[in-house]
């Protein structure tokens, strides 16, 4: 029998941690709330549900989303003291969709991390996007792009950088 008094407080807190996220997809009008991490483990069912909602809505292709990206979103929520729903503009993008978007806009990267399930474009309901950007930058977890005119923030699990 393990007595919790003998387990460091920090380890007990990590083991008891529950991480969940809520999403609204702005293009499909779909919503979901998932618990994707609990008691020190990532949960396959919660991740599968997030993968489905964050699919390429143009082709229907579902791709695994980097759990580090889910953790980045969770950390942004924590940093902004928000439990609001993330409004998703773009999650996973198939190479076909990325090429089509690239033909229409100079702002789409040829080797976009969206194609690897490592990037997302979001708003956080009730939180100004400039504040979301500031919170994400403070975390120093990956790429943070701010699109003021379109009113969204890009987050990715690539190297730390911003634009």
N, C-alpha and C positions, 0 to 999 in steps of 0.2 A: 504494500500500500504506500503510495506516494503522499507525503504530507506537504501541502503547499507552502508551509512555513519555511521549508528548506529549499524551495525553488526561488531564485532571485526574482524580485518584484517585476523587473523589466521583462523577464522571460514569461512570467505568469500573464502579464498584460498582453504580450504578443500572442500567446496561446489562446486567450479569450477574445481576441479582436475579431469583430465581424465587419466586413467591408461590403457595402452595397451601393448601387448606383441606379438612378432612374433616368430614362431617356424618352425623348419625343423626337421622332424623325420628321423634319419639316417637309420632306418631299412625299412621304408615304402616309403621313398622319398616324403612324403606328406609335404606340407607347409600350414601355415595359419597365418594370423595376426588378432588379436582380440582386441577389446576394452571391458574390463571386468568390469570396474568401471567408473562411471561418476556422477558428481553432488551429491556425498555423498552416492551413491547406487551401489551395485553390479548388473551387467546386466546379466540376465538369458541367453540371446542368445549368448553373448560372452563367458560366462562360459561353456555353452553347447558345443560350438565349440572347446574350449580348452579341455574339457573332451573327446570329440571324438578323437582328435589328440593324446592325452596322454593315450589312451586306451591300454589295453594289446594287443599288435599287434600279439601275438602268438595265442590267443583265440578269439580276436575280442570283448572281454568283455569291456564295457564302465562302468566307476565308477566315482562318483563325486570326483573332485580334490579339496582339501582344499583351500579355497580362501586365507588363510594365506600363503600357498605355492606360489600362484600367486603373492601375495604382496612381498614375500621374493625375488622372481625372479625380480620383478620390482625394488625393492630396490637395488639389486645387479647391475642392469643396471644403475641406478642412480649413485651408488658409483663408477662404472667404467667409467662413462661418455660415455656410449655406447648406441646406438640405434640399435645395430646389432641383428640378429636373433639368438635365442637359438637353438643349435643343441641338440636334445633329443636322448639320448641313451636308457633311460628307464624311463617311467612314472609309471602309475598304473601297478601293477602285480597281477594277480589272484592268489589265494592260490595254484592252480595247477601249474602255471608257476613258482611261487616262489619255490615250492618243487622241481621241475625239475632242476632249476638253482642251488639250494642248493646241490643237488646230484652231480653236476658237479664242484662246487666251494666252498671252505671253507669260502669265503668272503661274502656269502649271509646269512643274518640274518634269523633265523627261524620265528621270529615275525616282519619281515621287515615292515617299515612304508609305503613302496611302496604298500602293500596290503590294505592300508587304504586311498590311494590317498593323502598321506602326505609326499611323497618323490619323488625326481626326480634326474636323473643323466644327466648332461649337459656339453656342451662346449658353449662358447659365441663367435660367429664368430669374428675373428680379435683381440681377446683379449687372451693373454696368460693365460692358465688355472691356473698357480700359482698366477696370479694377481686376477683372479676371486675368488680363494680360499681366498686370503688375504682380499678382499673386503667383502666376505660373513662372514668371521670370525669377522671382525670389526663391523658388524651389530648386532652380539650377538642375533640372532633370532631363532636358532635351531641347528640341527646337520649339520656339514660340514665335508665331507670326501674328501680327495684328492688322486686320483689314478694316480700318475705321469706316470707310465709305460703305462697305457691305455689312458692317457691324457683326463681325465674327472673329474668333481667335482660332488659330491653327496650333495644335500641340502634336509633338511627335517624340519618339524615343531615340532619335538620332543624337548626334553630338550636340552639346550645349551651344546654342546660337540664337539670335533673334533678328527680326526684321519688322 
